[in-house]
Amino acid sequence: MMYELEFVILEEQRVIDHASHQQRHDTNLSTEETFFKKKYCI
Protein backbone atom coordinates (compact mmCIF):
# COMPACT_ATOMS: atom_id res chain seq x y z
CA MET A 1 0.00 0.00 0.00
CA MET A 2 2.75 2.42 0.98
CA TYR A 3 4.64 1.53 -2.17
CA GLU A 4 1.64 2.30 -4.36
CA LEU A 5 1.17 5.66 -2.69
CA GLU A 6 4.79 6.60 -3.29
CA PHE A 7 4.48 5.54 -6.90
CA VAL A 8 1.43 7.76 -7.39
CA ILE A 9 3.22 10.72 -5.82
CA LEU A 10 6.25 10.18 -8.05
CA GLU A 11 4.02 9.89 -11.10
CA GLU A 12 2.20 13.12 -10.21
CA GLN A 13 5.51 14.89 -9.67
CA ARG A 14 6.66 13.73 -13.09
CA VAL A 15 3.49 15.01 -14.71
CA ILE A 16 3.79 18.36 -12.91
CA ASP A 17 7.45 18.66 -13.93
CA HIS A 18 6.51 17.93 -17.52
CA ALA A 19 3.67 20.47 -17.43
CA SER A 20 5.81 23.24 -15.97
CA HIS A 21 8.57 22.44 -18.43
CA GLN A 22 6.06 22.68 -21.27
CA GLN A 23 4.80 25.98 -19.88
CA ARG A 24 8.32 27.41 -19.71
CA HIS A 25 8.89 26.27 -23.26
CA ASP A 26 5.73 28.06 -24.44
CA THR A 27 6.71 31.21 -22.56
CA ASN A 28 10.16 31.17 -24.13
CA LEU A 29 8.64 30.79 -27.56
CA SER A 30 6.29 33.74 -27.15
CA THR A 31 9.10 35.87 -25.69
CA GLU A 32 11.33 35.09 -28.66
CA GLU A 33 8.47 35.80 -31.01
CA THR A 34 7.84 39.19 -29.39
CA PHE A 35 11.54 39.99 -29.52
CA PHE A 36 11.66 39.01 -33.18
CA LYS A 37 8.65 41.18 -34.01
CA LYS A 38 10.12 44.19 -32.20
CA LYS A 39 13.51 43.71 -33.82
CA TYR A 40 12.14 43.46 -37.34
CA CYS A 41 9.08 45.67 -36.78
CA ILE A 42 6.63 43.07 -38.05
VOBA-1610 file (N, C-alpha, C; in pm, whole numbers, padded with zeros to 5 digits, always signed):
BEGIN
Met+00085-00120+00000Met+00000+00000+00000Met+00088+00125+00000Met+00186+00126+00089Met+00275+00242+00098Met+00350+00260-00034Tyr+00390+00149-00091Tyr+00464+00153-00217Tyr+00380+00216-00328Glu+00254+00175-00334Glu+00164+00230-00436Glu+00148+00380-00421Leu+00134+00424-00297Leu+00117+00566-00269Leu+00239+00644-00317Glu+00357+00593-00285Glu+00479+00660-00329Glu+00486+00666-00481Phe+00444+00559-00544Phe+00448+00554-00690Phe+00357+00661-00750Val+00238+00675-00692Val+00143+00776-00739Val+00201+00916-00722Ile+00263+00940-00608Ile+00322+01072-00582Ile+00433+01100-00683Leu+00518+01001-00707Leu+00625+01018-00805Leu+00567+01046-00943Glu+00465+00972-00979Glu+00402+00989-01110Glu+00344+01130-01123Glu+00277+01177-01018Glu+00220+01312-01021Glu+00330+01416-01035Gln+00439+01396-00962Gln+00551+01489-00967Gln+00607+01496-01109Arg+00614+01380-01173Arg+00666+01373-01309Arg+00575+01450-01404Val+00446+01432-01386Val+00349+01501-01471Val+00357+01652-01449Ile+00369+01693-01323Ile+00379+01836-01291Ile+00507+01893-01350Asp+00618+01821-01335Asp+00745+01866-01393Asp+00731+01884-01543His+00668+01787-01607His+00651+01793-01752His+00565+01914-01790Ala+00457+01936-01714Ala+00367+02047-01743Ala+00438+02181-01726Ser+00514+02196-01619Ser+00581+02324-01597Ser+00692+02344-01699His+00755+02234-01740His+00857+02244-01843His+00794+02290-01974Gln+00678+02232-02005Gln+00606+02268-02127Gln+00566+02416-02122Gln+00522+02460-02005Gln+00480+02598-01988Gln+00598+02694-02009Arg+00712+02659-01951Arg+00832+02741-01971Arg+00868+02747-02118His+00856+02634-02184His+00889+02627-02326His+00798+02722-02406Asp+00669+02718-02376Asp+00573+02806-02444Asp+00605+02952-02417Thr+00638+02984-02294Thr+00671+03121-02256Thr+00794+03168-02332Asn+00895+03082-02339Asn+01016+03117-02413Asn+00985+03142-02559Leu+00900+03061-02616Leu+00864+03079-02756Leu+00797+03213-02779Ser+00701+03247-02696Ser+00629+03374-02715Ser+00721+03493-02688Thr+00815+03479-02595Thr+00910+03587-02569Thr+01000+03608-02690Glu+01049+03499-02747Glu+01133+03509-02866Glu+01055+03569-02981Glu+00931+03529-02993Glu+00847+03580-03101Glu+00829+03731-03087Thr+00801+03776-02965Thr+00784+03919-02939Thr+00912+03994-02970Phe+01024+03938-02926Phe+01154+03999-02952Phe+01178+04011-03103Phe+01147+03904-03172Phe+01166+03901-03318Phe+01080+04008-03385Lys+00956+04019-03342Lys+00865+04118-03401Lys+00914+04260-03374Lys+00961+04286-03253Lys+01012+04419-03220Lys+01137+04450-03302Lys+01223+04352-03313Lys+01351+04371-03382Lys+01329+04401-03530Tyr+01235+04330-03590Tyr+01214+04346-03734Tyr+01088+04424-03766Cys+01026+04481-03661Cys+00908+04567-03678Cys+00800+04502-03762Ile+00769+04377-03730Ile+00663+04307-03805Ile+00527+04347-03748
//
